[in-house]
Amino acid sequence: MQLKKGEIIEFDVHAMAFGGSGIGKYEGMTVFVDKAMPGDRVKAALTRIKPKFAESKFVEIVKPSPDRVEPKCKYSGKCGGCQLQFMPYKKQVEFKQQNVIDSFERIGKIFDANVLDVIECKEPFYYRNKMEFSFGYDADMQFTLGMHVPGRRFDILDLTECHLESKLSTDILNITRAFMRESEWKPFKYSIGKGFLRALYIREGKRTGEVLVNLVTSDDVPKNFDEEIKKYVDKVSTMSDGDQKVTSIYWTTIISKRGQRRQTKEKVLFGKRFLTEKMILENGDELSFDILPQAFFQVNTYQAELLYQEVLKLATQSTNGTVFDLFCGTGTIGLFLAKHCEKVLGIELNEEAVKAARENAQKNNIFNIDFYVGDATKMLGDIKEFPSLIVVDPPRAGLTENMIKHMNSFNADRIIYVSCNPSTLARDCAWLKEYGYKVKSVQPVDMFPHTYHIENVCLLERD
């Protein structure tokens, strides 16, 4: 039977793929479908047909899985923020653990990786400490402030609630939308490069209660801006909820000229220059961080604490000498490690991140750590010290073969690999295996409930 694009087919979903797609069989062919889970029988429209598999778009549920639940959010399935709210949390965790196991077996050909039970998130809702909302238009060209509609680049879904953020963050979102509509400022239209309002970023200190609001615009400033922005600041700066209150308001201007590099200009309109957040580990270690509007920081504070606790637990056996913290970002892992080792050497490509890392070290009175700006792959060749432990936390793309070759030259007994991508983690562990390293354990940590993402802490030792 010849399948055709656009054809509606009906099949049972028996598994899930990384990315959250359901997997089923139709006429002997593997079919991927969105918005479905194992146990569902669905109707779906074929969108892409290949010799060995097909992709499809969900149309309707014929018979729901007995495990399917009603999503908490009314935008579930329409918004790009969550993919798995229709799954019970325990099932989400099972899916994520199995995905890690499958990645090691299928991609890395490693069948004894010792993938441990996922460290679950005690509060799977309202956990995010950072939200990014876009101004724009919906399909009917109405003013919106919310999330991008999946698969539709320029359409913004107008959100009035989100169960991943705090109540105060939602209140700020709705107050901002109402105010900006009244101001008659226009959302930026990316298709033509015109308009003023680009985005609203909200950051929270989950342990401090501080909230930073950042209004992001183009440089096409309206004539009534000074008058209207004062009213906005007066309104938002007094907002609070329980222990939370707005402590900073920023205005970020994006200057984008054709043929020129994009620039940003930041101005504090109210309060502090930064947001302060704390992290407290189970062993009592505590660090304080000053976070600027654009700085990277893990979006789930409490789960990040558990992640770093796992790194520290594995690292304590190898902290007699120097520890390398590669792709160190703002230095969070290295700063916790520095409390338990002789010296930490951190390398990060992003200059602003390294600046923040140095400031955080000074803020926490940690002096046995050095941070360097540069490409870790290139810099490792010039370093003369030999570490007792190497910690890597690369971007989703993982490591390069050349990077792994340089790491191997230091002959470290142990490597701790922190990864947000099971596929590239498994691939890189297979490469490291060729240099004599064996995967001893993989600890998944669920940082992002209701999404398909999973963080992992992997320990490798030399055979």
NUMAR-972582 format. One record per atom (N, C-alpha, C): residue in one letter; z, x, y. Coordinates in steps of 0.001 Angstrom, whole numbers, plus 500000, padded with zeros to 6 digits. Example, Ala and Ser with C-alpha at 12.3 -4.5 7.8 and 13.67 -1.06 7.14 Angstrom:
<sites>
a507800513190494310
a507800512300495500
a507800513200496700
s507080512850497750
s507140513670498940
s507870512900500030
</sites>
This chain:
<sites>
m500000500847498799
m500000500000500000
m500000500879501247
q499073500626502156
q498937501416503376
q499814500821504479
l500821501576504917
l501685501102505997
l500998501304507334
k501288500396508279
k500657500471509593
k501714500486510690
k501437501223511747
k502328501271512900
k502464499871513492
g503698499469513797
g503947498136514333
g504280497109513272
e504015497433512010
e504289496503510914
e505794496289510759
i506206495042510543
i507607494708510315
i507896494796508823
i508874495601508462
i509238495746507051
i510721495398506864
e511102495093505631
e512491494748505317
e512983495663504199
f514155496270504392
f514663497204503383
f516176497353503508
d516775497946502472
d518217498213502449
d518494499624502954
v519541499765503749
v519973501074504244
v521042501614503296
h520831502848502806
h521762503406501816
h522482504659502285
a522054505230503426
a522681506465503909
a522444506590505409
m523027507652506000
m522824507918507423
m522453509374507629
a521600509604508625
a521154510954508958
a521897511453510182
f521934512780510360
f522487513343511586
f521658512825512755
g522329512278513748
g521645511597514836
g521949510116514810
g522555509654513684
g522998508271513610
g522000507289513058
s520826507737512640
s519825506824512077
s520193506429510654
g519958505146510324
g520110504703508951
g518922505159508123
i519138505365506819
i518067505801505918
i517917504778504802
g516671504363504556
g516389503441503462
g515085503792502779
k514693502986501803
k513437503179501078
k512606501900501171
y511302502081501382
y510369500952501368
y509091501404500673
e508749500718499599
e507558501074498817
e507577502557498433
g508780503068498111
g508917504451497674
g508997505468498794
m508821505031500039
m508845505960501173
m510197505903501887
t510696507074502302
t511927507143503085
t511660506631504495
v512525505730504960
v512364505142506294
v513656505329507085
f513521505824508323
f514654505962509231
f514654504791510206
v515840504278510532
v515942503150511460
v517197503315512319
d517089502943513592
d518239503015514487
d519153501799514298
k520374501892514809
k521323500767514879
k521684500176513520
a521602500953512457
a521903500432511120
a522840501378510389
m523567500832509406
m524518501621508628
m524363501312507147
p524878502170506271
p524783501905504836
p525355500533504472
g524602499810503632
g525009498462503245
g524274497374503991
d523654497720505131
d522851496748505885
d521514496507505189
r521027495269505248
r519622494979504955
r519002494586506283
v517932495278506667
v517383495108508012
v515889494824507995
k515438494261509117
k514017494214509428
k513781495211510553
a512695495971510434
a512410497000511426
a510907497151511603
a510512497558512810
a509094497764513125
a508760499245513004
l507731499563512236
l507333500959512045
l506794501547513347
t507306502716513726
t506878503374514961
t506150504690514711
r506376505295513544
r505755506589513225
r505657506710511716
i504485507066511238
i504276507154509790
i503751508544509438
k504492509232508573
k504117510552508095
k503904510474506586
p503312511513505984
p503060511455504536
p504310511210503687
k505470511775504118
k506662511672503272
k507771510783503840
f507633510351505086
f508668509495505670
f508080508673506814
a508851507683507242
a508445506856508378
a509655506610509270
e509398506388510554
e510452506022511496
e510213504595511957
s511301503886512239
s511163502483512628
s512191502104513680
k511910501000514358
k512804500476515392
k513460499203514878
f514758499146514983
f515542498006514509
f515056496699515139
v514894495667514315
v514516494337514798
v515676493364514621
e516176493256513381
e517310492360513141
e517996492698511820
i519236492237511710
i519994492370510458
i519701491152509599
v519223491385508394
v519007490296507437
v520328489969506746
k521015491030506314
k522332490873505699
k523182492071506121
p524312491834506812
p525109492963507295
p525884493646506183
s526152494912506383
s527035495653505483
s528419495016505521
p529112494964504389
p530484494435504400
p531422495264505271
d531004496495505602
d531831497364506444
d531538497211507937
r530477496519508287
r530073496405509694
r531135495646510498
v531413496131511726
v532390495478512603
v531731495108513932
e532380494207514659
e531886493805515977
e532234494903516979
p531243495442517700
p531531496494518681
p532462495994519783
k533305496875520267
k534225496544521356
k533472496337522668
c532376497083522836
c531636497079524100
c530466496104524052
k530296495344525117
k529204494366525167
k527839495031525327
y527823496312525675
y526552497019525858
y526134497807524613
s526914497715523559
s526601498467522345
s525192498142521856
g524415499184521578
g523033498999521145
g522040499041522284
k522521498845523515
k521644498879524689
k521848500151525506
c523035500740525377
c523422501892526181
c523318503161525347
g522996504274525986
g522862505535525263
g524163506278525055
g525285505729525547
g526554506441525463
g527147506506524071
c527028505430523295
c527575505362521931
c526459504997520961
q526602505422519713
q525637505021518683
q526298504300517512
l527622504425517352
l528242504011516089
l529379503005516239
q529434502269517328
q530564501348517498
q530585500230516463
f529453499987515805
f529414498937514780
f530009499405513450
m530388500677513381
m531015501227512172
m532519501343512376
p533331500965511372
p534772501231511469
p534998502728511663
y536040503083512392
y536246504490512706
y536364505354511450
k537044504859510428
k537186505631509184
k535819505930508565
k534892504969508646
k533540505168508112
k532770506190508953
q532972506163510265
q532336507161511128
q532753508567510698
v534039508729510445
v534581510037510062
v534017510482508715
e533916509551507763
e533332509870506450
e531882510322506608
f531125509605507441
f529725509951507688
f529614511355508280
k530471511670509238
k530397512972509895
k530743514110508929
q531767513898508115
q532119514934507140
q530982515154506145
q530391514067505667
q529294514187504710
q528097514882505341
n527882514622506621
n526772515276507313
n526962516782507370
v528202517220507588
v528491518659507606
v528238519258506220
i528721518579505178
i528497519046503799
i527003519128503501
d526266518064503848
d524822518027503598
d524097519155504323
s524514519445505561
s523868520507506339
s524029521855505652
f525229522149505166
f525458523429504486
f524662523515503185
e524584522416502452
e523873522452501170
e522360522449501366
r521873521614502291
r520421521446502453
r519804522575503276
i520458522948504377
i519892523949505287
i520360525357504933
g521667525505504705
g522213526839504440
g522183527255502985
k521914526275502075
k521969526553500630
k523332527139500246
i524363526646500937
i525734527075500663
i526460525883500052
f526847526004498791
f527399524861498058
f528911524957497861
d529521526001498421
d530969526163498299
d531593526424499669
a531148525662500664
a531584525914502042
a533019525469502317
n533601524680501418
n534978524205501605
n535118523441502922
v534348522357503038
v534416521501504229
v535655520617504118
l536582520778505035
l537867520074504996
l537738518664505575
d538775517873505389
d538795516533505978
d538747516638507498
v538051515708508119
v537890515712509572
v539243515492510258
i539495516267511302
i540656515986512157
i540268514825513062
e540875513680512799
e540479512451513488
e541053512392514902
c540449511536515699
c540913511283517059
c541895510110517015
k543127510347517438
k544145509294517374
k543782508108518265
e543119508382519382
e542705507323520308
e541182507349520422
p540463506615519556
p538997506690519566
p538320505969520734
f539100505328521590
f538570504742522823
f539277505378524022
y538607505319525184
y539181505760526468
y539557507246526458
y538812508049525706
y539187509454525531
y538470510404526480
r537372510000527080
r536570510944527864
r537242511279529194
n537205512559529563
n537734512971530860
n536623513218531876
k535389512949531473
k534262513104532397
k533210512049532096
m532750511360533148
m531679510368533010
m530596510667534039
e529351510510533618
e528208510728534506
e527373509453534538
f527342508804535692
f526578507576535864
f525400507836536799
s524300507160536544
s523095507334537358
s522825506088538189
f522400506300539428
f521874505210540243
f520408505012539880
g519934503801539982
g518526503560539692
g518183502098539750
y517197501738538938
y516712500358538884
y516581499950537424
d516744498645537180
d516486498150535832
d515017497766535705
a514645497141534591
a513240496785534349
a512713495794535377
d513634495044536024
d513240494068537053
d513359494639538455
m513542495965538548
m513636496684539818
m514845496262540652
q515939495899539960
q517189495591540641
q518069496841540691
f518839497000541783
f519744498134541978
f520734498217540815
t520881499398540230
t521811499575539113
t522604500870539257
l523763500886538614
l524570502096538481
l525171502072537082
g524755503019536252
g525240503002534872
g524626504106534050
m524233503771532828
m523692504742531868
m522197504529531657
h521525505580531217
h520105505479530893
h519902504622529646
v518881503783529678
v518509502990528512
v517800503914527525
p518244503978526265
p517602504877525293
p516106504624525177
g515331505704525254
g513889505598525091
g513135505159526329
r513868504887527420
r513200504461528663
r513722505332529798
r512936506314530144
r513377507417530986
r513929506990532348
f513293506014532983
f513661505685534355
f514494504412534484
d514745503696533387
d515522502454533455
d517011502756533288
i517818502213534195
i519266502404534156
i519938501075533829
l520796501092532814
l521547499899532426
l522752499757533348
d522884498610533996
d523965498362534947
d525268498106534184
l526158499086534164
l527402498981533391
l528553498501534260
t529280497512533793
t530504497087534476
t531740497426533652
e531535497927532446
e532649498370531608
e532179499492530698
c533099500357530322
c532832501390529320
c534155501716528661
h534196501626527353
h535456501808526632
h535688503251526188
l534889504164526741
l535146505585526507
l535893506210527680
e535936505511528816
e536587506032530016
e537842505222530327
s538637505711531263
s539865505025531649
s539553503793532496
k540555502927532648
k540400501741533493
k540123502151534938
l540802503195535425
l540589503630536804
l539158504105537007
s538622504820536043
s537236505278536133
s536277504092536214
t536529503055535411
t535698501848535456
t535823501163536810
d537038501111537351
d537243500497538670
d536466501252539746
i536484502583539677
i535740503399540651
i534245503127540529
l533762503033539296
l532349502718539050
l531962501407539721
n532748500370539520
n532401499045540037
n532558498944541552
i533591499597542098
i533769499632543555
i532598500364544207
t532180501468543586
t531068502263544126
t529779501461544120
r529503500774543025
r528282499963542943
r528254498910544055
a529350498167544194
a529414497104545200
a529243497671546608
f529889498808546870
f529803499400548205
f528390499876548507
m527771500567547556
m526444501134547798
m525381500045547933
r525544498950547227
r524607497832547397
r524689497287548820
e525920497165549331
e526106496650550693
e525579497621551736
s525700498912551458
s525260499929552421
s523748499943552590
e523058499379551591
e521588499334551562
e520959500713551384
w521756501691550950
w521176502987550586
w520386502808549296
k519279503478549200
k518364503282548069
k518600504320546962
p518573503892545708
p518623504861544606
p517404505783544631
f517602506988544169
f516509507959544090
f515556507556542967
k514268507511543274
k513256507191542258
k512577508486541826
y512862508909540605
y512347510187540109
y510830510174539971
s510266509002539745
s508815508920539553
s508050509276540820
i508676509038541988
i507991509343543255
i508751510371544093
g509959510742543646
g510736511753544354
g511308511295545671
k511604509996545796
k512146509467547054
k513369508601546788
g514237508507547815
g515467507750547700
g516656508649547974
f517850508086547974
f519046508834548380
f520089508975547271
l520485507880546650
l521585507897545683
l521117508387544317
r521726509448543812
r521332510002542511
r522347509689541404
a523598510052541604
a524562509920540505
a525989509806541015
l526850509330540134
l528290509280540376
l528971509968539198
y529695511043539481
y530445511754538445
y531939511506538671
i532642511215537581
i534089511001537656
i534758511895536620
r535668512751537082
r536408513638536183
r537892513290536249
e538574513402535109
e539991513059535036
e540787514184534384
g541985514379534865
g542948515222534170
g543810514324533306
k543557514319532013
k544285513407531122
k545777513718531087
r546131514985531262
r547551515365531229
r548171515435532619
t547356515417533667
t547896515530535029
t547751514245535837
g546833513362535428
g546612512122536169
g545694512277537367
e545201513497537609
e544314513715538754
e542905513209538451
v542240512672539475
v540876512158539327
v540010512707540454
l538855513255540074
l537886513784541038
l536633512921541000
v536217512425542166
v535018511587542287
v533951512395543015
n532747512414542463
n531663513206543045
n530428512330543221
l530074512047544474
l528869511281544792
l527716512260544974
v526670512102544162
v525533513030544174
v524322512330544773
t523709512961545784
t522577512350546494
t521451513359546699
s520339512859547215
s519270513746547685
s519619514185549105
d518766514993549712
d519021515425551091
d518335514526552113
d517815513390551662
d517194512413552564
d518288511479553086
v519122511997553981
v520354511318554390
v520064510158555344
p520573508948555045
p520359507785555921
p521044507972557281
k520549507271558279
k521091507396559637
k522540506925559724
n522893505934558918
n524259505393558992
n525222506082558023
f524856507257557547
f525660507909556503
f527080508206556963
d527253508866558105
d528586509280558555
d529532508093558669
e529029507015559219
e529849505812559400
e530210505182558051
e529224505058557163
e529437504374555885
e530246505215554892
i530014506525554886
i530726507356553910
i532217507406554225
k532572507301555509
k533995507254555885
k534649505997555305
k533946504878555354
k534469503629554783
k534638503768553265
y533659504415552633
y533717504604551177
y534910505474550793
v535088506571551516
v536204507476551230
v537539506768551448
d537651506004552534
d538889505265552804
d539219504303551658
k538187503711551086
k538378502730550009
k538755503415548688
v538012504460548315
v538189505093547006
v539410506016546966
s539726506659548074
s540817507648548086
s542185507032547821
t542323505731547999
t543615505071547771
t543723504466546373
m542682504626545548
m542673503989544232
m543588504724543251
s544279503939542430
s545180504510541430
s545389503502540306
d545936503980539198
d546293503115538073
d547375503820537262
g548592503315537331
g549692503974536639
g549898505386537155
d549842506372536244
d550040507773536629
d548774508407537194
q547664507697537129
q546399508252537612
q546152507892539073
k545594508848539820
k545189508550541192
k544068509497541611
v543255509035542548
v542160509857543065
v542752510965543924
t542444512209543577
t542973513359544315
t541879514154545024
s540604513887544687
s539485514604545318
s538259513703545377
i537530513786546488
i536220513137546588
i535236514169547129
y534151514352546412
y533100515301546788
y531818514561547147
w531028515210547988
w529637514791548220
w528763515988547868
t527937515834546837
t527020516890546411
t525596516504546775
t524933517371547524
t523543517146547922
t522631518024547076
i521619517403546479
i520613518157545728
i519389518330546614
i519058519579546885
i517900519899547729
i516772520339546812
s515756519503546729
s514658519763545792
s513326519692546530
k512725520843546746
k511427520929547418
k510385521448546433
r509208520869546501
r508141521281545590
r507839522771545764
g507789523470544635
g507480524895544665
g508679525780544949
q509877525158545152
q511081525934545423
q512147525641544371
r513029526598544202
r514122526414543250
r515098525361543774
r515539524474542871
r516461523415543269
r517813523996543666
q518377523484544762
q519667523957545247
q520644522790545347
t521926523104545278
t522951522081545487
t523918522541546574
k524400521566547321
k525369521845548383
k526539520884548206
e527757521426548133
e528935520596547886
e529844520559549112
k530412519383549354
k531337519213550477
k532516518356550027
v533728518826550305
v534925518043549998
v535118517009551101
l535113515733550725
l535313514650551691
l536771514215551758
f537498514478550674
f538907514080550624
f539645514910549578
g540863515339549911
g541763515909548925
g541504517351548533
k541845517671547289
k541802519028546765
k540375519498546486
r540207520827546432
r538899521423546123
r538584521331544641
f539598521155543811
f539401521151542360
f540326520117541721
l540052519832540453
l540923518992539634
l541722519909538717
t542996519658538587
t543830520462537697
t544076519703536394
e543865520385535272
e544149519814533955
e544986520813533168
k545814520287532278
k546615521137531401
k546194520935529960
m546405521967529155
m546247521859527705
m547510522387527050
i548023521621526086
i549251521996525391
i548986521962523892
l549156523096523226
l548918523175521792
l550189522821521012
e550007522565519718
e551137522178518864
e552203523266518796
n551783524524518952
n552745525634518868
n553500525852520179
g553223525007521184
g553916525116522463
g553155525879523525
d552071526570523154
d551258527270524150
d550712526270525165
e550798526636526434
e550328525741527500
e549523526532528519
l548387525970528922
l547560526569529960
l547197525513530990
s546998525969532224
s546593525085533315
s545235525542533824
f544347524577534118
f542980524903534525
f542619524182535822
d542007524915536743
d541438524319537952
d539948524115537713
i539499522864537778
i538130522521537388
i537347522040538605
l536273522736538924
l535382522340540017
l534410521271539528
p533739520555540440
p532895519415540042
p531866519715538963
q531207520883539023
q530123521184538089
q530563522048536906
a531833522411536842
a532294523335535803
a532329522665534435
f532062523470533389
f532164522942532024
f533629522865531613
f533973521763530958
f535286521606530340
f535126520592529225
q535777520817528089
q535646519878526972
q536002518466527433
v535182517460527044
v535348516112527594
v536471515315526933
n537028515824525836
n538141515149525169
n539320516121525135
t540189516004526125
t541276516976526294
t542151517097525054
y542603515971524524
y543568516003523419
y542949516558522132
q541688516206521854
q541032516756520666
q540687518229520849
a540384518619522085
a540125520036522359
a541372520866522061
e542541520312522358
e543789521012522035
e543904521251520529
l543534520245519742
l543589520389518279
l542546521390517788
l541367521384518430
l540314522343518086
l540800523772518320
y541373524022519502
y541828525368519834
y543020525784518969
q543835524799518580
q544943525098517668
q544409525608516327
e543302525002515857
e542684525444514602
e542141526860514731
v541496527154515861
v540988528511516093
v542144529503516074
l543214529156516775
l544373530047516862
l545017530265515495
k545089529206514707
k545679529286513366
k544906530282512497
l543566530229512580
l542732531138511795
l542754532557512354
a542926532656513675
a542819533961514338
a544061534820514188
t545209534214513978
t546463534976514015
t546554536060512949
q545721535968511897
q545737537003510854
q544945538246511264
s544206538138512396
s543295539242512754
s543418539638514219
t544612539519514791
t544736539738516230
t545489541019516592
n545478542001515681
n546165543260515976
n545430544078517034
g544107544022517022
g543331544816517966
g542656543955519014
t541390544298519297
t540600543568520287
t539885542390519638
v539831541288520360
v539087540109519919
v537901539907520856
f536703539717520289
f535526539366521079
f535415537847521151
d535273537324522365
d535045535888522586
d533648535753523187
l532664535456522332
l531264535434522766
l530829534011523097
f530007533884524154
f529661532576524727
f530964531892525177
c531753532631525947
c533138532224526213
c533266531107527237
g532185530763527955
g532270529690528944
g533326529992529986
t534199529017530251
t535258529215531246
t536495529884530645
g536364530394529416
g537393531252528844
g538536530571528133
t538413529275527852
t539545528531527289
t540040529131525976
i539123529354525026
i539531529903523724
i540153531287523896
g539491532130524657
g539983533494524859
g541354533542525509
l541605532629526445
l542900532612527132
l544033532234526177
f543772531294525277
f544787530965524268
f544992532132523298
l543883532789522910
l543989533923521984
l544743535095522613
a544559535277523924
a545159536429524606
a546680536437524511
k547269535270524324
k548725535187524188
k549210535774522859
h548265536009521928
h548661536409520571
h547946537667520085
c547271538393520974
c546585539617520540
c546698540693521614
e546246541896521274
e546354543007522217
e545411542834523398
k544166542429523101
k543168542358524168
k542040541417523759
v541490540700524742
v540320539845524515
v539203540286525451
l537996540335524905
l536810540654525699
l535867539454525622
g535638538786526757
g534787537597526782
g533454537870527450
i532377537330526869
i531029537490527435
i530397536113527596
e529821535872528771
e529203534582529078
e528038534797530038
l526933534099529792
l525723534254530607
l525863533611531982
n526616532502532066
n526727531741533310
n527746532396534250
e527255532840535403
e528102533570536351
e529240532709536895
e528945531432537182
e529975530539537714
e531077530298536687
a530687530197535417
a531680529995534358
a532610531201534253
v532051532397534369
v532867533613534297
v533815533701535488
k533329533307536646
k534190533284537836
k535386532359537601
a535106531176537032
a536179530216536735
a537130530776535680
a536577531476534675
a537409532065533616
a538385533084534200
r537893533922535103
r538760534931535725
r539856534271536561
e539485533223537281
e540468532500538097
e541522531834537209
n541077531278536070
n542026530634535156
n542975531652534522
a542467532850534236
a543329533910533697
a544409534283534707
q543992534417535966
q544943534765537024
q545963533643537226
k545487532400537204
k546365531244537406
k547454531187536336
n547101531598535096
n548038531525533978
n548735532853533684
n548577533820534614
n549238535128534484
n548905535818533162
i547626535778532812
i547148536452531602
i546303537651532032
f546724538840531651
f546088540051532175
f545454540926531093
n545566540522529824
n544971541327528748
n543637540732528291
i542873540233529259
i541566539650528948
i540574540059530028
d539387540460529613
d538319540837530544
d537102539966530276
f536502539446531346
f535307538618531224
f534116539331531849
y532959539251531165
y531746539900531638
y530602538892531695
v529780539031532736
v528593538184532884
v527422538869532208
g526735538151531318
g525553538731530701
g525165538051529411
d524012538448528898
d523515537962527616
d524258538713526510
a525004537969525707
a525832538602524674
a525001539461523729
t523793538988523385
t522938539736522458
t522629541126523004
k522319541200524300
k521974542481524911
k523213543342525156
m524305542704525562
m525498543467525934
m526213544077524732
l526123543427523574
l526833543946522399
l526382545355522029
g525122545643522314
g524591546968521991
g525209548081522808
d525836547735523953
d526418548747524840
d527933548868524706
i528536547988523918
i529999547993523802
i530447548993522734
k531416549820523094
k531882550872522182
k533108550449521371
e533827549426521842
e535023548981521119
e534640548248519841
f535534548309518862
f535312547590517609
f536388546512517465
p535984545253517361
p536962544166517314
p537509543944515906
s538738543420515845
s539284542989514558
s538788541586514216
l538356540858515248
l537909539477515077
l536835539167516107
i535803538431515680
i534778537936516606
i534825536414516598
v534937535827517791
v534872534372517947
v533590534043518696
v532794533120518152
v531561532697518827
v531582531183519007
d531124530744520160
d531030529312520466
d529704529082521198
p528579529215520465
p527263529172521109
p526828527753521470
p525756527624522266
p525193526296522538
p524600525686521267
r524076524466521371
r523587523728520203
r522532524493519413
a521756525333520103
a520688526078519429
a521234527139518482
g522523527453518585
g523127528416517679
g522834529862518054
l522966530747517080
l522759532174517281
l521326532561516938
t520921533741517403
t519629534299516999
t519875535325515894
e518831535635515137
e518961536659514090
e519353538008514693
n518829538275515891
n519143539537516557
n520618539597516944
m521149538460517397
m522564538385517754
m523436538649516525
i523071538035515412
i523833538209514177
i523774539665513709
k522624540289513888
k522473541703513526
k523434542568514343
h523519542283515660
h524436543040516523
h525890542788516128
m526224541522515840
m527591541192515423
m527975541960514164
n527052542037513235
n527316542728511970
n527613544213512182
s526994544798513206
s527166546237513439
s528611546608513783
f529415545624514204
f530818545907514542
f531725545887513316
n531176545401512201
n531905545454510930
n533258544729510981
a533332543655511762
a534577542875511845
a534846542193510507
d536105542165510109
d536460541537508833
d536271540025508871
r536457539439510053
r536426537979510143
r535640537522511363
i534989536383511209
i534289535712512307
i534750534256512330
i535101533767513508
i535375532338513688
i534236531765514517
y533535530814513932
y532336530237514551
y532655528787514927
v532700528519516227
v532911527157516735
v531543526576517067
s531242525403516518
s529885524859516641
s529902523360516903
c528959522918517729
c528779521482517975
c527550520953517239
n526932521793516399
n525709521403515697
n525770521881514242
p526050520971513289
p526160521381511881
p524900522044511337
s523735521646511833
s522471522190511325
s522328523674511644
t522545524037512917
t522402525447513286
t523578526272512764
l524738525663512644
l525880526361512035
l525554526759510597
a525017525821509823
a524670526098508424
a523593527175508326
r522586527085509192
r521519528098509202
r522086529486509494
d522954529573510521
d523503530864510920
d524439531435509857
c525166530561509172
c526048531027508093
c525233531599506934
a524047531034506717
a523155531575505686
a522687532979506072
w522387533177507352
w522008534513507821
w523183535485507685
l524371535031508088
l525553535894507997
l525877536256506549
k525551535354505642
k525764535614504213
k524963536830503761
e523774536998504334
e522930538143503981
e523568539469504405
y524477539409505387
y525175540614505850
y526549540773505192
g526814539946504185
g528052540116503432
g529199539226503846
y528939538247504716
y529998537323505122
y529967536061504262
k531139535580503914
k531258534373503096
k532011533298503879
v531511532062503815
v532197530937504451
v533454530615503646
k534606530709504303
k535884530425503632
k536333528978503853
s536048528457505042
s536427527071505326
s535652526557506533
v535459525247506561
v534841524575507708
v535746523397508065
q536279523418509280
q537170522342509724
q536463521482510776
p535972520287510395
p535379519391511393
p536472518778512279
v536166518642513557
v537072518007514519
v536278516941515258
d536745515699515200
d535999514614515844
d536348514547517324
m535508515174518132
m535703515190519583
m535092513963520255
f534138513318519571
f533348512275520230
f533237511022519364
p534331510255519207
p534250509016518430
p533157508079518941
h532555507351518014
h531501506359518267
h530153506995518588
t530073508323518466
t528795509024518535
t528627509785517217
y527422510320516998
y527178511067515759
y527625512524515862
h528071512956517025
h528419514365517235
h529712514741516519
i529752515973516028
i530952516490515371
i531083517981515674
e532267518406516027
e532558519817516295
e533110520444515012
n532872521737514814
n533360522417513607
n533945523782513946
v535007524139513229
v535571525486513309
v535381526120511934
c534536527144511880
c534158527757510601
c534707529186510521
l535372529487509418
l535893530835509184
l535010531558508180
l534550532759508553
l533783533614507652
l534513534936507483
e534523535442506255
e535146536733505963
e534172537609505195
r534315538910505382
r533490539843504609
r533932539839503157
d532955539773502262
d533278539840500823
d533829541222500483
</sites>
